[in-house]
Amino acid sequence: MCTNFKSKKAKDGSTVVGRSLEFPTNMPTALAALPSDHAGQGTACGGQDGKAWKATHGIVGMCAFGNPQMLLDGMNDAGLSAHLLYMPGGYCTYQSFRGDGSDLAEVDLIAYLLGSCSTLAEVKTAMQGMNVWGFDPGMGFPPPIHCLVHDTDSSIAIEFHPQGWNVIDNPIGVGTNAPYMDWHLTNLNNYVGAANTNPEKVAVAGESFQALGQGQGLLGLPGEMTAVARFVRAAAMVMLSDQPKDGKEAEQFTMHVLNAFDMVPGIVKESFGPAGIVDEVTVWDTIANLTGKRYAYRTVTDPTWYVVDLAKTDLTKPARVSRLSFDGDFTAITI
């Protein structure tokens, strides 16, 4: 379970993307950097290598299982971001490995796209001829995913249907999980009455009725933690929000929206293989400022936001990982 959204473009042109990762904490993740000349090599299958590529853009993001190329989330130095979100329920179908140089495991997708592309137009071109297959990185199964990609002007979703991958334009820049993007967009028609102001008072049979407090314009928005509910809430928050004045304000807006999707330990539990029944929590959140080239994160046990400035990051150094901070605490002050 994850939530991904793009804030309104700020008055100064800044564009900021937010993302939460809801998952059991059993999957190890870390902060990673890939150099701008990274020699990408797709995961092998049956002794045959996957697709090879030579990157032209450096990347900072979140990786899994200590492998900096196995990115779950990230942005590049051109201001393009990509995010793998879980897609369960039979809504993700990978193809069989071909062995013809076109194969790319789902865990290599972000490294390939962000390393090779600077715009969504280039992403669509880079996907042509690709064969995406499912690889188990250590979870006991190939994780079903879809990929949300954003540049400063537009957004897309890359989905994996039985007949192959499919790119769908995402005009509102929001993504969660199953079902497919076109279903979520159609479902928004059920909430066209959502408003950031209260409805006018009405008279019925001589009696006057009015809202008991602020926020009644949002009455009827789903409040549970399902993918469908989170999609609707995130879309409403973005569409009804004020336009930020600059990148800093857009980052702060994105942080507050992420707060609204924070999944605390204990309220959602799931079966996670040998680990048994575990909590699903918001393991980490990220904020990608596509124009300011800033990538920030916080974790479930450290609410401090840590920021990587891509302009000050040496993206010529070899691929590397850095431990995430899970050691937060309250800050003591004296009054």
RODO-2510 file (C-alpha; in nm, 4 decimals, decimal comma):
residues 335
     n   res          X          Y          Z
     1     m     0,0000     0,0000     0,0000
     2     c     0,1386     0,3391    -0,0994
     3     t     0,0177     0,6873    -0,1883
     4     n     0,1792     0,9117    -0,4496
     5     f     0,0765     1,2608    -0,5600
     6     k     0,2061     1,5776    -0,7209
     7     s     0,1280     1,9135    -0,5661
     8     k    -0,0100     2,2008    -0,7670
     9     k     0,2637     2,3810    -0,9570
    10     a     0,3754     2,6752    -0,7445
    11     k     0,3517     3,0341    -0,8639
    12     d     0,7267     3,0334    -0,9245
    13     g     0,6987     2,7131    -1,1333
    14     s     0,8148     2,4699    -0,8647
    15     t     0,6782     2,1142    -0,8795
    16     v     0,6920     1,8790    -0,5814
    17     v     0,5966     1,5091    -0,5553
    18     g     0,5116     1,3218    -0,2362
    19     r     0,5098     0,9491    -0,1711
    20     s     0,4442     0,7190     0,1238
    21     l     0,5575     0,3560     0,1447
    22     e     0,3216     0,1392     0,3475
    23     f     0,4674    -0,2053     0,4028
    24     p     0,5895    -0,4327     0,6809
    25     t     0,9268    -0,3168     0,8094
    26     n     1,0715    -0,6627     0,7316
    27     m     1,1895    -0,5463     0,3874
    28     p     1,5248    -0,3695     0,4290
    29     t     1,5488    -0,0326     0,2537
    30     a     1,8218     0,2300     0,2291
    31     l     1,9041     0,5628     0,0672
    32     a     2,0922     0,5110    -0,2597
    33     a     2,2744     0,7074    -0,5269
    34     l     2,3562     0,5961    -0,8811
    35     p     2,6129     0,7910    -1,0852
    36     s     2,5278     0,9714    -1,4063
    37     d     2,7419     0,7240    -1,6033
    38     h     2,6040     0,4138    -1,4312
    39     a     2,6493     0,1000    -1,6424
    40     g     2,3121    -0,0626    -1,5867
    41     q     2,2742    -0,4354    -1,6229
    42     g     1,9308    -0,5905    -1,6010
    43     t     1,8833    -0,8819    -1,3625
    44     a     1,9792    -1,2170    -1,5164
    45     c     1,7472    -1,5150    -1,5527
    46     g     1,8541    -1,8713    -1,6234
    47     g     2,2106    -1,7621    -1,6877
    48     q     2,1066    -1,4992    -1,9440
    49     d     2,1576    -1,1292    -1,8799
    50     g     1,8797    -0,8760    -1,8968
    51     k     1,8922    -0,5454    -2,0809
    52     a     2,2103    -0,3384    -2,0529
    53     w     2,2111     0,0413    -2,0617
    54     k     2,4439     0,3349    -2,0031
    55     a     2,2965     0,6071    -1,7846
    56     t     2,3164     0,9773    -1,8642
    57     h     2,1538     1,1044    -1,5423
    58     g     2,2451     1,0615    -1,1773
    59     i     1,9804     0,9333    -0,9363
    60     v     1,9031     0,9584    -0,5648
    61     g     1,6333     0,7380    -0,4174
    62     m     1,5267     0,4524    -0,1947
    63     c     1,6551     0,1026    -0,2708
    64     a     1,5695    -0,2428    -0,1371
    65     f     1,7867    -0,5273    -0,0050
    66     g     2,1046    -0,3187    -0,0127
    67     n     2,1168    -0,3039    -0,3935
    68     p     2,1430     0,0594    -0,5153
    69     q     2,0054    -0,0336    -0,8587
    70     m     1,6986    -0,1966    -0,7020
    71     l     1,5128     0,1313    -0,6578
    72     l     1,1628     0,1619    -0,5140
    73     d     1,1518     0,5394    -0,5427
    74     g     1,3728     0,8184    -0,6689
    75     m     1,4437     1,1268    -0,8758
    76     n     1,7206     1,2200    -1,1159
    77     d     1,9272     1,5315    -1,1761
    78     a     1,6990     1,6293    -1,4659
    79     g     1,3958     1,6649    -1,2390
    80     l     1,2159     1,3402    -1,3240
    81     s     1,0778     1,1167    -1,0468
    82     a     0,9586     0,7540    -1,0482
    83     h     0,7855     0,5462    -0,7832
    84     l     0,7074     0,1729    -0,7614
    85     l     0,3737     0,1159    -0,5869
    86     y     0,2284    -0,2189    -0,4901
    87     m    -0,0400    -0,3538    -0,7287
    88     p    -0,1985    -0,6665    -0,5746
    89     g    -0,5239    -0,8456    -0,6539
    90     g    -0,4296    -0,9775    -0,9967
    91     y    -0,3799    -0,6307    -1,1476
    92     c    -0,0141    -0,6930    -1,2325
    93     t     0,0906    -0,9549    -1,4877
    94     y     0,4564    -0,9841    -1,5868
    95     q     0,5783    -1,1377    -1,9104
    96     s     0,8138    -1,4342    -1,9462
    97     f     1,1872    -1,3713    -1,9789
    98     r     1,2797    -1,3693    -2,3504
    99     g     1,6597    -1,3594    -2,3485
   100     d     1,6780    -1,1249    -2,6480
   101     g     1,8239    -0,8203    -2,4717
   102     s     1,4857    -0,6551    -2,4144
   103     d     1,4260    -0,8015    -2,0669
   104     l     1,4061    -0,5786    -1,7635
   105     a     1,3042    -0,7020    -1,4193
   106     e     1,0508    -0,4861    -1,2382
   107     v     1,3134    -0,4069    -0,9719
   108     d     1,5418    -0,2510    -1,2380
   109     l     1,2743    -0,0316    -1,3947
   110     i     1,3356     0,2921    -1,2027
   111     a     1,7137     0,2757    -1,2419
   112     y     1,6693     0,2304    -1,6171
   113     l     1,4088     0,5045    -1,6672
   114     l     1,5626     0,7690    -1,4405
   115     g     1,9118     0,6905    -1,5648
   116     s     1,8077     0,7228    -1,9293
   117     c     1,5338     0,9883    -1,9408
   118     s     1,4737     1,3526    -1,8546
   119     t     1,1068     1,3889    -1,9589
   120     l     0,7942     1,1742    -1,9786
   121     a     0,8183     1,1842    -2,3572
   122     e     1,1587     1,0180    -2,3267
   123     v     1,0156     0,7647    -2,0786
   124     k     0,7487     0,6612    -2,3285
   125     t     1,0173     0,6197    -2,5952
   126     a     1,2467     0,4253    -2,3602
   127     m     0,9684     0,1779    -2,2836
   128     q     0,9237     0,0817    -2,6477
   129     g     1,0305    -0,2763    -2,7095
   130     m     1,0855    -0,3453    -2,3383
   131     n     0,9832    -0,6786    -2,1878
   132     v     0,9213    -0,6477    -1,8136
   133     w     0,9401    -0,9742    -1,6200
   134     g     0,8916    -1,0531    -1,2524
   135     f     1,1933    -1,1143    -1,0279
   136     d     1,1856    -1,2152    -0,6620
   137     p     1,4376    -0,9867    -0,4860
   138     g     1,4124    -1,1764    -0,1578
   139     m     1,0450    -1,1511    -0,0658
   140     g     0,9488    -1,5050    -0,1634
   141     f     0,7640    -1,3841    -0,4759
   142     p     0,7982    -1,1226    -0,7520
   143     p     0,6274    -0,8165    -0,6013
   144     p     0,3326    -0,6965    -0,8140
   145     i     0,3805    -0,3265    -0,8876
   146     h     0,2979    -0,0398    -1,1155
   147     c     0,5219     0,2593    -1,1760
   148     l     0,4179     0,6239    -1,1359
   149     v     0,6411     0,8727    -1,3178
   150     h     0,6325     1,2549    -1,3013
   151     d     0,8074     1,5440    -1,4677
   152     t     0,7324     1,9109    -1,4032
   153     d     0,4524     1,9220    -1,6607
   154     s     0,2691     1,5876    -1,6509
   155     s     0,2409     1,2391    -1,5024
   156     i     0,1925     0,8815    -1,6244
   157     a     0,1324     0,5342    -1,4839
   158     i     0,3055     0,2262    -1,6263
   159     e     0,0884    -0,0802    -1,5645
   160     f     0,1430    -0,4477    -1,6394
   161     h    -0,1578    -0,6080    -1,8062
   162     p    -0,1801    -0,9699    -1,9275
   163     q    -0,1072    -0,8521    -2,2827
   164     g     0,1988    -0,6521    -2,1717
   165     w     0,2870    -0,3163    -2,0196
   166     n     0,0614    -0,0180    -2,0733
   167     v     0,1287     0,3553    -2,0290
   168     i    -0,1671     0,5679    -1,9256
   169     d    -0,1645     0,9453    -1,8832
   170     n    -0,2362     1,0563    -1,5267
   171     p    -0,3767     1,4108    -1,5537
   172     i    -0,4224     1,4635    -1,1781
   173     g    -0,0830     1,3213    -1,0780
   174     v    -0,2184     1,0911    -0,8040
   175     g    -0,1586     0,7179    -0,7627
   176     t    -0,2233     0,4494    -0,5027
   177     n    -0,2708     0,0776    -0,5685
   178     a    -0,5200    -0,1545    -0,7396
   179     p    -0,7260    -0,1349    -0,9504
   180     y    -0,5954     0,0193    -1,2729
   181     m    -0,5561     0,3956    -1,3154
   182     d    -0,8499     0,4368    -1,5546
   183     w    -1,0824     0,2902    -1,2888
   184     h    -0,9584     0,5347    -1,0248
   185     l    -1,0057     0,8312    -1,2594
   186     t    -1,3597     0,7200    -1,3431
   187     n    -1,4380     0,6741    -0,9737
   188     l    -1,3620     1,0416    -0,9074
   189     n    -1,6914     1,1208    -1,0830
   190     n    -1,8623     0,9999    -0,7643
   191     y    -1,7098     1,2900    -0,5693
   192     v    -1,7576     1,5933    -0,7946
   193     g    -1,9489     1,7676    -0,5142
   194     a    -1,6476     1,7799    -0,2816
   195     a    -1,5732     2,1397    -0,1844
   196     n    -1,3446     2,3364     0,0463
   197     t    -1,6363     2,5531     0,1647
   198     n    -1,9445     2,4595     0,3609
   199     p    -2,2789     2,4195     0,1792
   200     e    -2,5346     2,6984     0,2178
   201     k    -2,8020     2,6506     0,4809
   202     v    -3,1309     2,5109     0,3547
   203     a    -3,4919     2,5390     0,4624
   204     v    -3,7110     2,2295     0,4831
   205     a    -4,0730     2,2452     0,5994
   206     g    -4,0115     2,5731     0,7688
   207     e    -3,7015     2,4562     0,9505
   208     s    -3,3534     2,5901     0,8757
   209     f    -3,0582     2,3493     0,8547
   210     q    -2,6928     2,4431     0,8279
   211     a    -2,3512     2,2887     0,8720
   212     l    -2,2539     2,2294     1,2340
   213     g    -1,8907     2,3141     1,1676
   214     q    -1,6243     2,3676     0,9034
   215     g    -1,5330     2,0871     0,6655
   216     q    -1,8814     1,9723     0,5704
   217     g    -1,8018     2,0373     0,2058
   218     l    -1,5894     1,7218     0,2273
   219     l    -1,8662     1,5107     0,3772
   220     g    -1,8755     1,1753     0,2001
   221     l    -1,5063     1,1410     0,1228
   222     p    -1,4009     0,7843     0,2111
   223     g    -1,1880     0,7690     0,5224
   224     e    -1,0541     0,4131     0,5376
   225     m    -0,7041     0,3066     0,4323
   226     t    -0,7946     0,1216     0,1118
   227     a    -0,6262     0,2210    -0,2135
   228     v    -0,9567     0,3488    -0,3519
   229     a    -1,0209     0,5708    -0,0491
   230     r    -0,6665     0,7071    -0,0399
   231     f    -0,6783     0,7919    -0,4116
   232     v    -0,9964     0,9948    -0,3641
   233     r    -0,8669     1,1764    -0,0560
   234     a    -0,5313     1,2584    -0,2127
   235     a    -0,6991     1,3861    -0,5301
   236     a    -0,9339     1,6042    -0,3246
   237     m    -0,6501     1,7486    -0,1181
   238     v    -0,4456     1,8381    -0,4242
   239     m    -0,7319     1,9759    -0,6320
   240     l    -0,8873     2,1824    -0,3502
   241     s    -0,5599     2,3159    -0,2108
   242     d    -0,4284     2,6701    -0,2532
   243     q    -0,1541     2,7202    -0,5093
   244     p     0,1837     2,7328    -0,3316
   245     k     0,3872     3,0461    -0,3872
   246     d     0,7233     2,8695    -0,4215
   247     g     0,9093     2,5423    -0,3818
   248     k     0,9414     2,5709    -0,0038
   249     e     0,5681     2,6180     0,0378
   250     a     0,4998     2,3290    -0,2017
   251     e     0,7301     2,1033     0,0019
   252     q     0,5496     2,1985     0,3223
   253     f     0,2089     2,1358     0,1633
   254     t     0,3310     1,7946     0,0464
   255     m     0,4519     1,7129     0,3973
   256     h     0,1116     1,7954     0,5463
   257     v    -0,0717     1,5799     0,2922
   258     l     0,1615     1,2905     0,3720
   259     n     0,0733     1,3373     0,7399
   260     a    -0,2889     1,2617     0,6514
   261     f    -0,1931     0,9192     0,5137
   262     d     0,0330     0,8107     0,7979
   263     m    -0,0476     0,4485     0,8871
   264     v     0,0368     0,3924     1,2512
   265     p     0,1409     0,0494     1,3826
   266     g    -0,1437    -0,1779     1,4784
   267     i    -0,4360    -0,0495     1,2707
   268     v    -0,3618    -0,2661     0,9642
   269     k    -0,2130    -0,6146     0,9895
   270     e    -0,1244    -0,8669     0,7217
   271     s     0,0362    -1,2056     0,6737
   272     f     0,3982    -1,1649     0,5609
   273     g     0,5364    -1,5100     0,4815
   274     p     0,7535    -1,6702     0,7499
   275     a     0,7193    -1,3592     0,9685
   276     g     0,3511    -1,4386     1,0217
   277     i     0,1036    -1,1616     1,1046
   278     v     0,2803    -0,8249     1,1058
   279     d     0,1901    -0,4571     1,1142
   280     e     0,1707    -0,2660     0,7909
   281     v     0,3040     0,0831     0,8599
   282     t     0,4236     0,3903     0,6775
   283     v     0,7873     0,2799     0,6711
   284     w     0,8985     0,6033     0,5088
   285     d     0,7776     0,9082     0,3183
   286     t     0,9661     1,0930     0,0464
   287     i     0,9376     1,4394    -0,1053
   288     a     1,0905     1,5039    -0,4472
   289     n     1,1240     1,8696    -0,5451
   290     l     1,1589     1,8277    -0,9213
   291     t     1,2559     2,1895    -0,9869
   292     g     1,4662     2,2500    -0,6771
   293     k     1,6373     1,9089    -0,7231
   294     r     1,5872     1,8186    -0,3558
   295     y     1,5018     1,4683    -0,2342
   296     a     1,3859     1,4317     0,1271
   297     y     1,2769     1,1430     0,3475
   298     r     1,1544     1,0577     0,6983
   299     t     1,0894     0,7177     0,8572
   300     v     0,8339     0,5527     1,0820
   301     t     1,0478     0,6027     1,3932
   302     d     1,2236     0,9272     1,2990
   303     p     0,9927     1,2139     1,1945
   304     t     1,2854     1,4420     1,1100
   305     w     1,3055     1,5233     0,7388
   306     y     1,6492     1,4504     0,5898
   307     v     1,7233     1,6247     0,2595
   308     v     1,9650     1,5448    -0,0229
   309     d     2,0491     1,8389    -0,2501
   310     l     2,1222     1,6792    -0,5864
   311     a     2,3126     1,9884    -0,6994
   312     k     2,5591     1,9312    -0,4141
   313     t     2,5751     1,5520    -0,4509
   314     d     2,8686     1,4000    -0,6354
   315     l     2,6924     1,1918    -0,8988
   316     t     3,0202     1,0866    -1,0581
   317     k     3,1101     0,8599    -0,7647
   318     p     3,0224     0,4881    -0,7827
   319     a     2,6816     0,3561    -0,6848
   320     r     2,6350     0,3525    -0,3087
   321     v     2,3838     0,3141    -0,0266
   322     s     2,3410     0,4928     0,3045
   323     r     2,1565     0,3701     0,6129
   324     l     1,8215     0,5342     0,6821
   325     s     1,7664     0,6925     1,0205
   326     f     1,5167     0,5017     1,2332
   327     d     1,6520     0,6543     1,5556
   328     g     1,4394     0,9637     1,6013
   329     d     1,3349     1,1138     1,9321
   330     f     1,1624     1,4198     2,0700
   331     t     1,3782     1,7335     2,0860
   332     a     1,4163     1,8722     2,4369
   333     i     1,3778     2,2453     2,4935
   334     t     1,3867     2,4667     2,8023
   335     i     1,1205     2,7249     2,8779
***
